[in-house]
Amino acid sequence: MAQEFSYEIVEEIAVLSENPKGWRKELNLVSWNGRPPKFDLRDWAPEHEKMGKGVTLSNEEFEALRKTIKEM
């Protein structure tokens, strides 16, 4: 049985790509189940009604990733 959850996209930060079916890989700040928002990278359907698997990062994890990418 599928477990219910809720989400709210608090801030849309960037669209990284879009496929021919309209799904977009996005970086957003998302609040999951009413918790404080985290950085979230995943594919979203055109109206954010469906989502693919993704990665959610805390502020500290996002900062570590940002520094790593900047040093590349």
C-alpha positions in Angstrom: 0.0 0.0 0.0 1.4 3.4 -1.0 2.2 5.8 1.8 0.7 9.3 1.3 2.9 12.4 1.5 2.6 16.0 0.8 5.0 18.5 -0.9 5.1 22.2 -1.5 7.5 23.8 -4.0 8.5 26.9 -2.0 10.9 28.3 -4.6 11.6 27.3 -8.2 15.3 27.9 -8.6 16.3 26.6 -12.1 15.2 24.4 -15.0 18.2 22.4 -16.1 16.6 20.6 -19.1 13.3 19.6 -20.7 12.4 16.4 -22.6 10.1 16.1 -25.6 7.2 15.1 -23.4 7.5 18.3 -21.3 9.1 16.8 -18.2 11.7 19.1 -16.8 14.7 18.4 -14.6 14.5 21.2 -11.9 16.3 22.5 -8.9 13.8 23.7 -6.4 13.3 24.3 -2.7 10.7 21.8 -1.6 9.0 21.3 1.8 8.2 17.6 2.2 5.4 16.7 4.7 5.4 20.1 6.2 9.0 20.0 7.1 11.5 22.9 6.5 12.3 23.2 2.7 15.4 21.5 1.3 17.1 21.7 -2.1 15.6 19.2 -4.4 16.8 18.0 -7.9 14.4 15.8 -9.9 12.3 15.4 -13.0 8.8 17.0 -12.8 5.7 16.7 -15.1 4.6 19.9 -16.7 2.2 21.0 -13.9 4.2 19.5 -11.1 1.5 16.9 -10.7 3.9 14.0 -11.0 7.6 13.6 -10.2 10.5 11.2 -10.9 13.1 10.0 -8.4 15.4 12.7 -7.2 17.9 13.9 -4.7 17.1 16.1 -1.7 19.9 18.0 0.0 20.2 20.0 3.3 21.7 23.5 3.2 25.0 22.0 4.3 25.0 19.3 1.7 24.1 21.8 -1.0 26.9 24.1 0.0 29.4 21.2 -0.1 28.2 20.3 -3.6 28.4 23.9 -4.7 32.0 24.2 -3.5 33.0 20.9 -5.1 31.5 22.0 -8.5 33.2 25.4 -8.3 36.6 23.7 -7.7 36.3 21.5 -10.7 
